[in-house]
Amino acid sequence: MAISNSSQNDIIIGCSSGSIANSAISVVRISGFFSLEKFQTIFFRPLSNVAPRKMYLSRIIDNGIILDDLLFCFFQSPNSYSGEDILELYPHGNVLNVRRIISAFIKNFGLRQAGPGEFTFRALNNKKLSFSQVEGLELLLNANSHFAFNQGLQILNGDLFRSYRKLYDEFIAIKSALNLLIDFSEDVGELEAKSLLAISMRNFGVVISDLYHRASIQAPAARVPRILIFGPTNAGKSTFFNFILSENRSIVSSIAGTTRDFISENIEIDGDLFIFTDSAGVRDFAENVIEEEGIRRSQSLLRDSFFKILVLSALDIEAAFCESFDFDLLLVTHYELHSFSNTQLMAFSQRYECPILLIGPIQNGLGSIGPDQQISGPIEPALFNYKILGAVNLRDGSIGPDNSDLRRVFNELVISKYRSIVDKNPILVDRHKYVISAIYDRYISLPSLDGCTDLGILSNNIESLGIVVSELIGVVIPEDSLDLIFSKFCIGK
C-alpha cells in the first residue's frame, strides 16, 4: 500500500525499535484518534486517570495470559509527534515478546500495522513537520557519515531550516514591496516603493546565492563515503583490506581472482564512519560469468567511490591500467621485485595523479627502493617530493599488523580528502539541490527594475518564483516525491 494512499482514519501500530534484534527495551507506538480507555481490557492498570506525558507501569494481559510488565506513556493530540493521540509502550525487547504484544493489540482492537514512515507521514499531514523537514529526518535516519547526520538535524530544525525559512520570508518581503508599488505608490511615492522592492530583491539574492553555491557542490561522498580498493588480480588488495581491518575478512590466496564479489565493512577514522570495500580483481579475460560479473561490479563501484586506492604489483606498474580514472592513492606491492629510480616514481605519480606508497620487505636492515635512493629504519616512509608519500618497508614482504605507519598514512589521506569536501558545507538532499537551482535561475531571470515598464510581467515572474520557493520549504509538496521519500523510512517512524 502506497503511503500517500493510506487511510488516515485507521489506528496504526508499529515497533519503533527492537523489531529485528533482541534488545533490553523496545518501543511500540500506536497513533490515531482514540480514547485511551479503548484499550482498558488489555491493561491491568486503570486508564481512566492516566495523565498525558507521564510514565506509568502496568501488566499487559491478553485473555488471562500475562504478556509483559511494561512502562507506557500517553501523548494527547495535538501535542504529539504525529499530531494525533499516541500511546507508546516500552516492553522488554525480546523480538518474540514485541511481536505478540503487537498481535494482541491488532487482534483485540482492530489496529492496523503501520507502513514505513507512516507516523511521520501523519505528522506531515497534520502540519507538525514540513516536507523539507521530513527529508531532513530521512537524511538523519539513514546517514552514513557524521556530516550527513548533522545536516539532517540542520534541515529538521537547525541552521539550514532557518536559511530556508529566511529565504521564504525574504520572498514574502518581495511580494509585499511589489504590492505596495502596484497599489499604493501614490501614497508612499513611486521612488520609495521601488527602493523598498529593490532592497527586498537584493536581500533575497544574498540568501539564494549562498544556498546555490552550497547546492552546486558535487559531494556524494559527504553522504555515503566509500573507500574502494581496486586493481588487477593477485596484486594484494585483499591483504591490504585485512590489514586495515585488523582481521582476516577477505580470503587471501595465490590463486588469481579469489575475490569474486566486493566485500564491505564499516571503518571509523577520526570519528567519521566510512564504507571500506575490497573489490574483485580486474583482468582482460574472465574465467566464467561469475568473475565477469565481479569485474563489472568493481568497475561500477570505481565510478561512485569517494576515495579510490589502486593496488598494483611492482611487476605490473609500468603497464597502463585504468588511467581514465583519478585515484587517490597508488599502492605498489612487492617493490623488491623491481628497482625504481626517483624519475620513474615521479612519472608514475604524474600518470595516476596521486601519491604512491611502495611496499616490500627489508633487505639486510636496509630498505633499498632504487639505484639512487635508500631508506634506513624498519617501516618509516621516505618522502621524495610533494606527490610521493614514500615507501613503507615490511620485514616479511606482506602487510602485517606491526605496520602502524601504513595505517597512519592511509588514515591521513582519507580524512584529509573527506574534510576538504565537507568543509565546503554542501547541501546533500537531491530535491533541495534541484529546487534551489530552479529558484536561483528564476531569480537571476527577473527583469531589472530600472528597465521594467510592465509591472504585470514582473508580478507574473515573481509569482512563478514563489512556487519553487514554496516547494523548497515544503509548503508545496511534489506528489511523486511522497512515496519515494517514505519508502526510505523504517516501520515505526
C-alpha positions in Angstrom: 0.0 0.0 0.0 1.5 3.4 -1.0 1.9 5.6 2.0 0.2 8.6 0.2 -2.9 6.5 -0.2 -3.1 5.1 3.3 -6.3 5.6 5.4 -5.9 8.5 7.8 -8.8 7.2 9.9 -7.1 3.9 10.9 -5.4 3.5 14.2 -1.9 2.2 13.4 0.7 0.3 15.5 4.3 -0.2 14.8 7.6 -1.1 16.5 9.9 1.9 16.5 12.9 0.0 17.9 13.7 -3.6 18.7 11.8 -5.3 15.9 14.7 -7.0 14.2 17.1 -8.0 17.1 16.6 -8.5 20.8 17.2 -5.5 23.0 16.7 -4.6 26.6 13.7 -2.4 25.9 11.7 -1.8 22.8 9.3 1.0 21.8 5.9 0.2 20.3 3.9 3.1 19.1 0.2 3.5 18.5 -1.2 6.5 16.7 -4.7 7.7 15.7 -7.7 9.5 17.3 -9.0 7.4 20.2 -10.0 7.3 23.8 -7.2 5.8 25.9 -9.9 3.7 27.7 -10.4 1.9 24.4 -7.5 -0.4 25.4 -8.6 -1.0 29.0 -9.2 -4.7 28.5 -5.6 -5.4 27.9 -4.2 -3.2 30.7 -4.2 -4.3 34.3 -3.8 -0.7 35.4 -6.9 1.6 35.2 -6.5 4.0 32.3 -9.3 6.5 33.2 -6.9 8.6 35.4 -3.8 8.5 33.1 -2.4 12.0 32.5 -0.6 12.9 29.3 3.2 12.9 29.2 3.6 10.8 32.4 5.1 7.4 32.6 3.1 4.5 34.1 3.8 0.9 34.9 1.2 -1.8 34.0 0.9 -5.5 33.4 -0.4 -6.4 29.8 -2.9 -9.3 29.8 -4.5 -11.0 26.8 -7.3 -13.4 27.6 -6.0 -14.1 31.0 -2.4 -14.6 29.9 0.2 -12.2 31.2 2.2 -10.9 28.2 4.6 -8.5 30.0 5.1 -5.9 32.7 5.9 -2.7 30.9 6.0 1.1 31.1 3.8 3.3 28.9 3.2 6.9 28.1 0.2 8.7 26.5 0.7 11.8 24.3 -2.6 13.6 23.6 -3.4 15.3 20.3 -2.3 17.8 19.1 0.7 17.8 21.3 2.4 14.7 19.9 4.8 13.7 17.2 2.1 12.9 14.6 -0.5 15.4 15.9 -2.8 12.5 16.8 -3.3 10.6 20.0 -0.2 8.5 20.6 0.3 5.7 23.0 3.9 4.5 23.5 4.6 1.1 25.1 8.1 0.1 26.4 8.1 -3.7 26.7 11.0 -6.0 27.3 12.8 -6.2 24.0 12.8 -9.8 23.0 11.6 -9.8 19.4 9.0 -12.6 20.1 7.6 -10.6 23.0 7.3 -7.5 20.9 5.5 -9.3 18.1 3.0 -11.0 20.4 2.1 -7.6 22.1 1.6 -6.0 18.7 -0.5 -9.0 17.6 -2.7 -8.7 20.7 -3.5 -5.1 20.0 -4.3 -5.8 16.3 -6.5 -8.8 17.3 -8.4 -7.2 20.1 -8.9 -3.6 18.9 -8.7 -3.7 15.1 -5.5 -1.8 14.8 -3.5 -1.8 11.5 0.2 -2.5 11.2 1.9 0.8 10.2 3.7 1.2 6.9 7.2 2.5 6.6 7.3 6.2 7.7 3.5 6.3 8.3 3.8 8.1 11.7 5.9 10.8 10.0 3.5 10.9 7.1 0.7 11.7 9.5 2.9 14.4 11.2 3.3 15.9 7.7 -0.4 15.8 7.0 -1.2 17.3 10.4 1.4 20.1 9.8 3.7 19.1 12.6 6.5 18.9 10.0 7.1 20.4 6.6 8.1 18.2 3.7 11.7 19.6 3.7 11.9 18.7 7.4 10.7 15.2 6.6 13.6 15.0 4.1 16.0 16.1 6.7 14.7 13.4 9.1 15.2 10.8 6.4 18.8 12.1 5.9 19.4 11.9 9.6 18.0 8.4 10.0 19.9 6.9 7.0 23.1 8.9 7.2 26.4 7.1 6.6 28.5 10.0 7.8 28.5 12.5 10.7 28.3 15.3 8.2 25.1 13.9 6.6 23.6 13.2 10.1 24.3 16.8 11.2 22.9 18.2 8.0 19.7 16.1 8.6 19.5 17.9 12.0 20.0 21.2 10.4 17.2 20.6 7.9 14.9 19.3 10.6 15.2 22.2 12.9 18.6 23.8 12.6 20.6 26.4 10.6 19.7 25.0 7.2 16.0 25.0 8.1 16.3 28.6 9.2 18.0 29.5 6.0 15.1 28.1 4.0 12.7 30.0 6.2 14.7 33.1 5.8 14.6 32.7 2.0 10.8 32.3 2.2 10.5 35.4 4.5 12.6 37.4 2.0 10.3 36.3 -0.8 7.3 37.4 1.2 9.0 40.8 1.6 9.4 41.0 -2.2 5.7 40.3 -2.7 4.7 42.9 -0.1 7.0 45.5 -1.7 5.6 44.7 -5.2 2.0 45.0 -3.9 3.0 48.4 -2.3 4.4 49.6 -5.7 1.4 48.5 -7.7 -1.4 49.5 -5.3 -0.1 52.3 -3.1 2.8 54.0 -5.0 0.8 57.2 -5.0 0.6 57.1 -1.2 4.2 56.3 -0.4 5.8 57.6 -3.6 6.9 55.6 -6.6 10.7 56.1 -5.9 10.3 55.0 -2.3 8.2 51.9 -3.3 10.8 50.9 -6.0 13.6 51.4 -3.5 11.9 49.0 -1.0 11.3 46.4 -3.8 15.0 46.7 -4.9 16.2 46.2 -1.3 13.9 43.2 -0.8 15.2 41.6 -4.1 18.8 42.2 -3.1 18.3 40.6 0.3 16.6 37.6 -1.4 19.6 37.4 -3.7 22.1 37.2 -0.9 20.3 34.2 0.7 19.7 32.3 -2.6 23.2 32.9 -3.8 24.7 31.3 -0.7 22.3 28.3 -0.9 23.0 28.0 -4.7 26.7 27.9 -4.1 26.3 25.1 -1.5 23.9 23.2 -3.7 26.3 23.3 -6.7 29.0 21.4 -4.8 29.1 17.8 -6.1 29.7 15.8 -2.9 28.1 12.4 -2.9 30.9 11.3 -0.6 29.6 13.5 2.1 26.5 11.3 2.4 27.9 7.8 1.6 31.7 8.0 1.8 33.1 4.8 0.2 36.7 3.8 0.2 37.4 1.4 -2.7 40.4 -0.9 -3.2 40.8 -1.6 -6.9 43.3 -3.3 -9.2 44.3 -6.4 -11.1 44.1 -9.9 -9.7 46.8 -11.1 -7.2 48.1 -7.5 -6.6 47.5 -7.6 -2.8 44.1 -5.9 -2.5 42.6 -8.3 0.0 45.8 -8.4 2.1 45.6 -4.6 2.4 41.9 -4.8 3.2 42.5 -7.3 6.0 45.4 -5.2 7.3 43.3 -2.1 7.7 40.5 -4.0 9.4 43.0 -6.0 11.6 41.2 -9.2 10.8 41.1 -11.8 8.1 37.9 -10.6 6.5 38.8 -11.3 2.8 40.2 -14.7 1.7 43.8 -14.4 0.6 45.4 -16.9 -1.7 47.9 -17.2 -4.6 45.0 -18.1 -7.0 44.2 -15.1 -9.3 40.6 -13.9 -9.0 40.0 -15.3 -5.5 37.7 -12.4 -4.6 34.7 -12.7 -7.0 32.4 -10.1 -5.4 33.0 -6.9 -3.4 33.2 -7.1 0.4 32.4 -4.1 2.5 32.9 -3.2 6.2 32.5 0.0 8.1 35.6 1.6 9.5 36.0 4.6 11.7 38.7 7.2 11.1 39.0 10.2 13.4 35.3 9.8 14.5 33.9 9.6 10.9 32.4 6.4 9.5 33.4 5.1 6.1 32.4 2.1 3.9 35.6 0.2 3.2 35.3 -2.1 0.2 37.6 -4.8 -1.3 36.6 -5.3 -4.9 37.1 -8.2 -7.3 40.3 -8.2 -9.3 40.2 -6.9 -12.8 41.9 -8.5 -15.8 41.4 -8.7 -19.6 39.7 -12.0 -19.5 37.3 -13.7 -17.1 37.2 -17.4 -16.5 33.4 -17.6 -16.1 30.3 -15.4 -15.8 30.7 -15.1 -12.1 34.1 -13.5 -12.4 32.8 -11.4 -15.3 30.0 -10.0 -13.1 32.5 -9.4 -10.2 34.7 -7.3 -12.6 31.6 -5.3 -13.8 30.6 -4.5 -10.2 34.2 -3.4 -9.4 34.1 -1.0 -12.3 30.7 0.3 -11.2 31.9 0.9 -7.7 35.0 2.7 -9.0 32.8 5.4 -10.7 30.9 6.1 -7.5 33.5 5.8 -4.7 34.8 8.8 -2.8 38.4 7.5 -2.1 40.0 5.2 -4.7 43.1 3.1 -4.0 44.8 1.4 -6.9 46.9 -1.6 -5.9 49.5 -2.8 -8.4 52.3 -5.3 -8.1 55.7 -3.8 -8.9 55.9 -6.1 -11.9 52.7 -4.5 -13.3 53.3 -0.9 -12.6 54.7 0.1 -15.9 51.7 -1.3 -17.8 48.9 1.2 -18.3 45.9 0.5 -16.0 42.7 2.5 -15.7 44.4 5.8 -16.5 41.0 7.2 -17.4 40.2 7.3 -13.6 41.6 9.6 -10.9 43.0 7.7 -8.0 43.7 9.0 -4.5 46.5 6.5 -3.7 48.7 4.1 -5.7 49.8 1.2 -3.5 52.7 -0.7 -5.1 53.3 -4.1 -3.6 56.4 -6.3 -3.7 58.6 -3.3 -4.7 61.7 -5.5 -4.0 61.0 -7.3 -7.4 61.7 -4.1 -9.3 64.2 -1.3 -8.8 62.7 2.2 -9.2 64.5 5.5 -9.7 63.1 8.7 -8.4 62.5 9.8 -12.1 60.4 6.7 -12.6 58.4 7.2 -9.4 57.7 10.8 -10.4 56.4 9.5 -13.8 54.1 7.0 -12.1 52.8 9.7 -9.8 52.0 12.0 -12.7 50.4 9.2 -14.7 47.9 8.4 -11.9 47.9 11.9 -10.4 48.1 10.6 -6.9 50.6 9.8 -4.1 52.4 6.4 -4.2 53.2 4.1 -1.3 55.8 1.4 -2.1 55.5 -1.8 0.0 58.1 -4.5 0.3 60.5 -6.4 2.6 63.5 -5.0 4.4 66.8 -6.4 3.0 69.7 -6.7 5.4 68.2 -4.0 7.6 68.2 -1.5 4.7 65.2 -0.8 2.5 66.5 -0.2 -1.0 64.0 1.5 -3.2 66.1 2.3 -6.2 69.6 2.9 -7.5 69.9 6.5 -6.2 67.8 6.4 -3.0 67.9 4.3 0.1 65.9 4.3 3.3 67.1 3.3 6.7 64.8 2.1 9.5 62.2 -0.6 9.7 58.9 1.0 8.4 59.5 4.7 8.1 58.4 6.2 4.7 60.8 8.1 2.5 59.5 11.4 1.2 60.6 12.2 -2.4 58.5 15.3 -3.2 55.1 16.6 -2.6 53.4 14.0 -4.7 55.3 10.9 -3.5 54.4 10.0 0.1 57.1 7.4 0.2 58.0 3.7 0.7 56.8 1.6 3.6 59.0 -1.4 4.2 57.8 -4.6 5.8 60.1 -7.2 7.3 58.3 -10.2 5.6 57.1 -8.8 2.4 53.4 -8.8 3.4 51.2 -6.2 5.1 51.4 -7.1 8.7 49.8 -5.8 11.9 53.0 -4.2 13.1 53.0 -1.6 10.3 51.5 1.3 12.1 53.0 3.8 9.5 50.9 2.4 6.6 47.7 2.8 8.6 48.6 6.3 9.7 49.3 7.5 6.2 46.1 5.8 4.9 44.1 7.5 7.6 45.6 10.9 7.0 44.9 10.7 3.3 41.3 9.6 3.7 40.4 12.1 6.3 42.1 15.0 4.5 40.1 14.4 1.4 36.9 13.9 3.3 37.2 17.1 5.2 38.2 19.1 2.1 34.7 18.1 0.8 32.6 18.6 3.9 34.4 21.9 4.8 32.6 23.4 1.8 29.3 22.6 3.6 27.5 21.1 0.6 23.7 20.6 0.5 23.1 16.8 0.2 19.4 16.3 -0.4 18.9 15.9 -4.2 15.5 17.5 -4.3 16.7 20.5 -2.4 19.7 20.9 -4.7 17.4 20.8 -7.8 14.8 23.3 -6.3 17.5 25.7 -5.1 19.0 25.7 -8.6 15.5 26.4 -10.1 14.9 29.2 -7.6 18.3 30.8 -8.5 17.7 30.5 -12.2 14.3 32.2 -11.9 15.7 34.9 -9.6 18.5 35.9 -12.0 16.0 35.9 -14.8 13.8 38.5 -13.1 13.6 41.7 -15.2 15.5 44.7 -13.9 13.5 47.3 -12.1 15.2 50.1 -14.0 14.2 48.7 -17.3 10.8 47.2 -16.3 7.9 49.1 -17.9 5.3 46.4 -17.3 4.8 45.6 -13.6 2.4 42.8 -14.7 5.2 40.9 -16.3 7.4 41.3 -13.1 4.5 40.2 -11.0 4.0 37.0 -13.0 7.7 36.2 -12.8 7.7 36.7 -9.0 4.6 34.5 -8.6 6.4 31.8 -10.6 9.4 32.3 -8.3 7.2 31.8 -5.3 6.0 28.4 -6.4 9.5 26.9 -6.3 10.3 28.8 -3.0 7.3 27.1 -1.5 8.5 23.8 -2.8 11.8 24.2 -1.0 10.3 24.7 2.4 7.6 22.1 1.8 4.6 24.3 1.6 4.0 22.9 -1.9 4.7 19.1 -2.0 5.5 17.3 -5.3 3.2 14.3 -5.2 5.7 11.9 -6.9 8.2 12.6 -4.0 5.9 11.3 -1.2 6.2 7.6 -1.8 9.8 7.8 -2.7 10.9 9.6 0.5 8.7 7.5 2.8 9.9 4.2 1.3 13.3 5.0 2.9 11.8 5.2 6.4 11.6 2.3 8.8 8.3 1.0 10.1 7.5 2.7 13.4 8.9 6.1 12.5 
